[in-house]
């Protein structure tokens, strides 16, 4: 397995990430779109990447712009010593050079896919937690190379719909106190959480209609964690209904929390890579 850090560029926009390549050439790549704040990127690399590359897939794991390079969690958030050293040598404190916005994060997968489509014939998109939003938004934005996308797997995805019921309204998970908590702000920096919450509401309002236009050749799956502390199975079901019943809902009853190790069930610490491989091979 070969590993290197890269910057995907699309005009003035860019996103960074880590690429894992199998020893033999491949025409298939898994694109992992991380959540909020993005520590799931490390978890995915630790738990799944080695097996995926052994099975012949290249894997690209994105890192959000605005990720801190100089805070105690930075080694875990970045998981690449060379990138951290580069940041120190060039006086960088954030990936991307500055605090970011949710609006920018929504287009990070699109930036990467435009480059990956020139290298790989088959792109398999994994959207983890918030990454479900960014992958869906990017895949329904003009210019995305959907002819190369084979599947979209929403992994403990934060897709959902806005309702009048505070128990089911997906905006219940996006509270200022959560988005400004020290366990978030020590990892990533944002220009305005207030504006980000407005952006999220607008995205949820538009996303069902946008998603209906995804080409039928793209297989959609929702992996829903039964014991998820943040989301409920109903969130995925309501979104699925809003887009016409598309995609299969898979209930993950394997994952449980390990609070002594700062792991929630939402982090999917027990999920086996073989289950992902089965979806990729469908």
N, C-alpha and C positions, 0 to 999 in steps of 0.2 A: 504494500500500500504506500502510495506517495501522497504527501501532505504539503500544501502550500497555501499561503494567504494571498488573496487577490482583491482588486478593486474593480467592480463592474461600473462602466461609465455609459451614460446615455445623454449626450449633450452636456448641459451643466449639472445634471443629476448624477449621483453616484451612490453605491452601496458597497460595503465591504463584506467579506465572508471567507470562510475556510473551505478549501476543496480537498476532498479525499478521492484518490483515483486508484482503481485496481491495477494490478501489474500488467494485465493484458488490455489492449484497447477495447473500448466499449462505446456503443451508441446510445446508452441509457443513463440518465442522470436523475437522482432524487434531489429536489430542491426543498430544503427545510426552512420554513418561515416562522420565526420565533414569536413568542408571546410578549407579555408586558410584565416585567421589564425586559425579559429576554434570557433569563437563566436557563430556560428549557433548551437552549442551544447546547449548552454544556452537557446537560443530561442526555440529550440525543446522541451527542458525540461519544459519550462514555458508554452508553448502553447498546447502541444499535449500529454505529457506523462500520465497525470492523467486520461484522457479519454481512452487512449489505455490500461492502466492497469485495468480500470473499465470494459473494454470489454474482459478481460481475457488474455491479452498479457503481458509477461515480456518485459522490454525494457532495452537495454544496450546502453549507450551513451558514445562513446570513447572520450578520450582527447589525443591530440598529445604529443609525446615526444618533449621536447624542450619548452613546454609551461612554461612561467615564473610564479614562485610562490611568487615573492617578489616585483612585480610591482603594481601600482594602479589598473590596470584592472584585476589582478589575482582573486579577489573574483567572478567576473562575468565569467571569463574564466573557473574557476574550479567549482564554484557553490557547494562547499562542505566545510563547516567550519572545519570539522574534518581533512580533507586532508590538508588544509592550516595550521592548528595547527601542524600536524605531520611534515610538511615541516619546520616550524619554530623551532620545538624542535630538529630536526635532521640537521639543517643547510642546508637544501635543497633550491636551488634557481630555479631549473628546474624540471618539471616532466621528469623522465627518467635519471636525474642526470647531464645532459649536453645539450648544443645546439644540434640540430638534423639536419637531411637532408630530402629533399623531397623523396629521395630514400628509406629512412627508413619509412617515412609516408605511402608510397605505399603498404607496407606489414603489416601495423597495423591491418586492418580488418582480414587478414589471421590468424594472431596470435590469435585474439579473436575467430574466427570461429572454430578453432581447439578445443578449450575448450568447446564452446557452443554446438558443435555437440555431445558431450558426455552427455549433460544435457537435450537438447531439440530435439524434432523430427522435428520441422518445424522452419527454420530460414528465416526471411524476412529482406532483406538488403535494407537500405535506404542510398544512396550516395548523399550527399548534396554538390553542387558546386565542389570544388576539390575532395570531397569525392566520386564523380562519378568516378574519375580516380583511386583512391585507391581501391574502391570496385571492379571495373572492373579488375584492375591489380591483386588484391588478388584472385579473383575468376577464373583467368586464369593462376594461378601459381600452380605448382605441389604440391600435398599434401592437397589441399583444399577439404573439405568434401562436395562436391556439391550435393551429394544424399540427404542432409538435407535442402538444400536451395530451397525455394519455389518460391520466387519472388525477383526481383531487381527493385527498384524504384529510378530513377535518378532525384533528386529534385533540380531544377535549376542547373542541372549538367553541369560541365565544360568539358564534352566530346566534341570532335570535330575532325577535320582533318586538316592536313597541306596542304596549297595550295600556289600557286604563287601570289595570289591576297591578298594584305595587308588588304583588307576589310573583307575577309572571312577566312584568315589564323588564326587558333585557337591560334597560338603563339602570336597573337597581344595582348592577355590579360595578358601575362606574361612578363612584362617589369621590368627592374631593378629598376626604380624609384618607381614602385608600391611595389615591394617585399622588398624594403629597407625603405619604408616610416615609419615615427614614429608611425603611427596608426597600423602598423604591428609589428614592432620591440619592441614595448612596451608590446606585448602579447606573442610573440614567438621569439626564437633565433635559427639562422641557422649557420652552419659552413661555408658555401660558397654559396652565392646566384648565383654566376657565374656557379658553378657546378650544382646547382639545375636547372637552366635554360637549361643546356645541357641535364640533365636527363629528364626534361619534354618533350623536343623535341624528344628524343629517345622513350619515352613512347607513344607519339602521333603517331609516325611512326609505332610502333608495334601493338598498341592496336586494330585496326580494325581486323587484321588477327587473333589475339588471341581471340577476342570476338566471332568470327564465330564458335569457337569450344565449346561454352557453350552448355550444354545439353538442348534439346528442352523443357524439363518439367519446366524450369525456366521461369516464365513470366517476360517480360521486359516492363517497362513503362518509358517514359520521360515526366516529368512535366516541361513545358517551360513557363516562366513568360513573358507575352506579353510586359510588360514595363521594362523588365530587362535592367539595366544600363551597364552590363558587357557583357552579352551574347545575341545572337539573335536566333530566331526560326530556322534560317538556320543552325546554328551550330549543333543542334540536328538532323535536317533532313539530313545533309551531313554525319554525323556519321552513322545514321540509314541506309542510302543508301550504305555506305562503308561496312556494315556488312550484306548486303543482304536484307535490308528492314525489319529487325526483330524489333518487339516491337511496342507499340502504343505511339504516341505523343499526349499529352494532353496539350492544351493551357490554361494557367491560366490567365484569364482576370480580376480576382478579385483583385490581389495585386497591390498596388500603393505605392509610397514612402511617408515617413513622415520625411522629412529632419530635421525638428525642433527637432526630437527625435532620430536623427542619424540612421534612418532606411531607407534602399533602398527598392525598389520593389523586388530586387534580394533576400532580406532577407525574403520575403514572410510573411509579418506581418499579413495579412488578411486571409490566407489560412485555411479553416476549417478542423478540424480533421476528420470529417465525410467523406471527400473526400479520405483521406488516408485509412480509414476503408473500404470504398467501394472497393478500389484496393486490399486490403489484403484479402477480402472475395471473390474475383473473382475466 
